[in-house]
Amino acid sequence: MTGCRVSPVAAGPPGARRRRRDKGSGPGGSPYPAPTSCTAAVTPGGEGPERQTGAVRIVVKLGSSIVADERGELRLDILEGVGDQVAALHGAGQEVVIVTSGAIARGMRLLELPLRPRAIDELQAASAVGQGKLYRVYDELLRARGVVSAQLLLTFFDMSARAQYLNARRTLARLLAWRVLPVINENDTTTTDEISFGDNDFLAAQVAVLIGADLLVLLTDIDGLHTADPRDNPDARLVERVEDISALGELEIGTGTSPLGSGGMRSKVVAADMATAAGIEVVIANGLRSANLGSAVAGRPVGTRFAPRPRGHSSFKLWLKYAKPARGSIEVDAGAARALREGGTSLLPVGVIGLDGSWDAGDAVDIVEAGDGRVGKGLSNLSSEELRRVRGLKSAAVRQLLPRAGEEAVHRDYLVLG
């Protein structure tokens, strides 16, 4: 497993003055600054004091390797154990949401496919076969434990388009108010390889942010984040707690997955970055050990626990930063970058020195400083064609050339730094 720096997921903001339909693209991001050390204990199996998380709203994500074995057979014993713990949490008054992978794996087994397909149409067809049958298993398990469930299928577009995002939030809020347990999966039958969530790790983080969860538990087939891949390196040590995600760059955080999955530890760490930025605690733990979910919720030492960060953005700006993909980038001069970072101003065309990409008004764009990296992300008030006409010009000249457009390239209300 090769080393890599963990990068946040690219996103973009909601509409500007003149809106058009939202469009999606795959997640991406920019590297973190050079790390120093992980602010975490790395001794395996260490005992520590039990700490109550106070979690009330919990998102539990089950990876493909938890839902099914390498042959595609459902791990019914594991799912039964998860059902027991989820029902206990639900009965204790906690609000629980399940995000599950495994529809493709289930379809593969039913179709007797020997290997995970590569072509997108084959993946979509396998998911179409497995999706409903997988949910039926969850429904029966939960119903047997007195819990009413509901199935929700989401796509990256549902998260990146503001109207759909808000509709999904309202639906989930109503289900939780009715004491219905949502079971969520990506709608693989309509998604494409450019807009997949990466074994649903990003989807789980997005859902956690969407509903304002207190805790996100990512259940996988290893004990948590290690200093290296424990399957390849016998000296790898478990990182029990992470206070500063930017300190993880020195670790060998890989992208290796199970034969049925599409995620890997890197996508889980990126998901943890997204969720902790919204003030949500995150635990990555081994879901093959039946008691680990309850231990994670109870605050007992299990897996890798990521401390929540002070929430510095509104829900709108969290959506903008992490959910809406950027369609291009705007390069600004040092004075404009300083004004954005320190003055809380809007970006005016006079500070723009370059553009990369093509977009419409209302699309999200990254804002970068020449020679000094990323400044933030915002909703462009102007199309890329319009901005190319007026870049470097003062407001009076902009009004003459584009009398029906706004003076700002990106308004400060539709801008998030970092």
N, C-alpha and C positions, 0 to 999 in steps of 0.2 A: 504494500500500500504506500503510495507516494505521499509526501507531505503536501499540504495545501493551506492557504489562508482561507478562513471562513469569511464569506461575503454575504452582505444582506441581499434580500430579494428586491429587484428593481420594481418600482411602481410609479404611478402618476396620479395627479389630482383630478377632482371633478371639474365640471364645465366652467368656461370663462364667459365673457360677455356674449359671444355668439357660439352656440352649441351645435354639435353634430353628434352622430351616434358614436358611442365608445367602441374602441377596437382593442383587442387583446393580443399579447405576445407572450413568449415564455419568460420565466423568471430569470433574472441575472443580477449582477451587482458589481460593486467595486471593492478592492481589497481593503482590509483594515490596516492601520499603521503597525509598524514593527512592534511585536510583543516583548514583554520582559519575562514574566513567569506566570504560571497559572496560580491564581490566589485560591488554591484548593488543596485539601489533604489528598494524598494519592496512595494511601496505604489500603490494600484490599481488605474488605470485611471488617473494617474498624467499627467498634461499638461506640455509640455516642448517646447523649441524652435524647429521649423522645421529646419532640417538640410539636405541639399542635399547630397545624397550619391555619386553622380557622376557616378552611375552605368551605364555601357554601355552593358555589357553582363550579362544576368540574367537567373538563373535557378529557375523555379517555380515547386515545388513538391506538388501534390494534393494527400492526403491520401484517403484511402477507405471510411472513414466517410464523406469526402467532396464530393466524386464522387457519392456515393449511400447512401440511408437511411438504417435503420436496416432491412427492408424487402428486400433490394436489388434493390429497385427502384432507377433509376438515379435521382439525384437532378438537374434537367434540369435548374431550376431557378439559382442555384449556378453556374453551368457550363456556362450558358449564361452570368452571371456577370463576371466570369473569362475571358470568351471570349472577352467581351467588353474591359476589362482592358488590356489584352494581346495585342489585336489589336491596342489599343491606344498607347501602348509602342512601338510596332512594327512600327506603322506609324510615331512615333517620332524619328525613327532611332535606337532605342535600339535593341539589339540582344537577343531574348528570346528563351529559351528551356523549354519545359514542360516535367516533369517526372510524370507519373500518375500511381496510383494504381487503383484497381477496376475491373480488368478483371475477377477475380474469382467471385466477387460479382455480376457482370453482368451475368456471366454464371449461377450462382445459381438462379437468378431470372428467367431467361429464361427457366431453367430446373425445376423450382418450387421446389427447394430443401429447406427444412425448416431450416436447420442449415448448417453452414460452414463445409465442409468435413474435416476429419482429415487425412485420408489415402492419400499418395502423389499422387497415380494414379488418385484418385477422384479429387484432387485439380488441377492436370494437365488437366484432362478432362473438368472440369468446366471452366478453363482458356481458353482452346481451343474453347469452345462455345462462350465465352464472349469477347475474345481479339479483333477480327476483328470488331465486332459490337460496341465495346466501341470506337475504333479508328474512326469508321465511324461517330460517334457523334461529336468527336473533329473536324474531317475534315469538316463536314458540317457547324458546328458553325464558324470555322475560315474562310472557303471559303465564307460564307455569309458576312463576314466582310472584304473581300478583301485580306485575308492572305492565301498563299499557304503553306501546311503542308506536312510533311513526317513522316512515322512511322518507328521507329527503335526498335528492340527487342534485349536486351542484357542479358547476363548471367554473373554470378560471374566469370566464366572461361574467358569470353571476357575481363574482367578487370584484371585478375591475370596473363594471358599469355601476355607477352610483345608485341609480333607481332600483336595479335588481338587488344590489347590496342591502339597501334599506328594506326592501320587501322581504328578503331572506331574514333580516334581523327581526322584523315584526312577526313573521311566521314562527320563528324559533321562540320569541318571547311569549307568544300566545300558547304554544305547546307546553312550555315550561310552567306557565301560569295554570294550565289545566292539569298539571302533574303527569304529562305525557313525556316519555323518554325518547328523544330524537335519535335515530340511527342514520348517520350521514355517510355517503360515499360520493366519490367523483362520478359524474355521468360519463363513463368511458365510451358509451355508444355514440356520443356526439362530440367529444373532445378531439383534439389533434395532438401530434407529438410536440407542437410548439407551445401548447397551453396546458400541459399536464402538470399536476402538483408534485410529482416526485414521490410516489408511493404514499401520497396523501399527508405527508408531513407538513407541507405548506398549507394544505387545506385545513388541517387540524389547528395550526396556529392562527389562520385567518378566522376560523370559527370561534376560537377562544377570544380573539380580539373583538369579533363581531358581537358576541353576547356579553362581553365584560366578565369573562371567567376569572375565578380566583386562582385556579390551578389547572395546568395542562400536564397530563401524564402520557408519555410516549412509550408504549410497550413494544419491545423488540426482542430479538433472540439472543442478545448478549447482555451482560450485566450493566452496561452503561458506557460512558465515554472513557476511553483509556488513553494512555500516553502514546500508544501505537496500536496497531491492529492485533488483538490478542490471539487471533486465529493464525497469524504469521509470526508473531514475536512473543516468545515465552516470557520475556522480561517486561512486557506491557503491564502497567499498573492502572488500577481504576482511579479516575478523578472523581472524588466523592462530592465535591462542592465547587461551584464556579461563581465567583463574585463579579468577575470582569471578563466578559467574553472576548474582548480585544486581546487578552493575554493568552489566547489559545493558539495563536499563529504558529508557535514553535512545535505544536503537536502534529503528528501524522494523522490527520483526520481524513479518512478515505471515503471513497464512493462505492466500495464493494457492496453487493447485495446478495440476497438469496436467489436461487434459480427462478423463483416465482415473483420476486419483488423488483421495484424500480427505484428504491430510495438509497439507503446507505447512511452512515453516521454523519456525513457532512450535511445532508439535507435536514437531519434532526437538529444539528447545532444551529443551522440557519433558522429553522423553525423556532428554536429556543430564543435566538436573538430577537426575532419578530415579537414573540409573546412577552418576553421580559421587558421590552421597550414599552409595552402597554401596561406595565405593572403587574404582570401575571407570573407567578412562580411556575417553574417547569421541572419535571422529573423525567429522565430517561432511565428505564428500568427493564429488567428481564421479565417479560410476560409469561415465560414458560414456568415460572415459579408462582404458584397460585396465590400466595399471600402478598405478593409485592404491590399490587394495586392498593390494598388496604393499608399497607405500611407506608406507601407514598403519601396517601391522603392523611394518615395519622401523623406524618412528620418524622417517622422513624428513619434511621439511616438505611437507605436502599438506593442502589443505582447512583446516578449523578444528578444532583439537585442544583438548578440554576436560580440564583437569587433574583427576585424582581427588581427592576430599576425604578427610580422615581418617574412617574408618568409626566413627560414634558410636553405632550401634544394632545390636542383634542381628538375625538374619535374620527372626525373628518380628516385631520392631517395624518393620523395613523393609517387610515384607508389610502390616502394619497401617497404616503411614503412606501407602504408595503403591498398594496393590492393593485393599484392601477399602473400598468406598464408604460414606460417612457417610449415615445415614438421617435425621439431624436435628442439632440443636445444643443445647447446654446453656450458659446464661449464668451466670457465677459472679461473686461479689463480689471486691473487690481482695484481701482477706485470703486467700481460697481460691486465687486465681490465684498469689499470692506463695508460698503453701505448696506448690503443685504445682511451680512453677518452681524454687524454691530448696530446698525441704525434701524433695522426692522422696516426697511423701505420696500417699495415695489421696484421691479426691474424695468428700466426705461430703455428704449432702443439706442440711446446715445452711448450706453455702456456695453453694447453688444459688438464684438469684433469678429465673430465667426459662427457658423451654423453647421451642423452635421445631421443629415436625415431629411425626411419630408413628412409634414404633419398638417393637420387642419386646426383651425381655431378651436380651443377646448381640449385638445390633446395634451397629454402629459409630456414634459420634456425635462431632461436633466440639465442642470446649470453647472458649468465648470469654469474655474478660473484658469486662465492661460498659464501653464507651467506649474500650477499649484493644486490641481486636483478638484474634486467635487465640492460644490457649494451647497447644492440642494436640488429640489425637484419642484416643479410648478406646472400649473395649467397655463398653456400659452393663450394669450389674448388674440394673437395674430397667427395666421397660417405661416408656414415656413417661407412660402413665396412672398407674402406681404412683408415679413420681417427682413428678408434679404433686400427688399427695396428700401427699407428705412433704417437699417442698422447703422449705428454711428451718428444718426441725425438727432438734433434737439427736437423738443416737443412741438414747437411751432412749425418746423419743416415736416414733421410727421403728420400733423393735422392737415397741411396743404396736400400732401400726397395721398393720404388715406382719411378723408374727412368723415367717413362713417365708422371708423375704427376707434378704439380707445387709445389713449396715449401710452399706456403701459404695455410692455411686452409680456410681463407676468405680474399680476396684481399681488400685493403682499398677503391678501386674505386667502389666496390660492397657492401659497408657497410654503414649503416645509424645508428647513435647513437640515444639513447632515446627509 
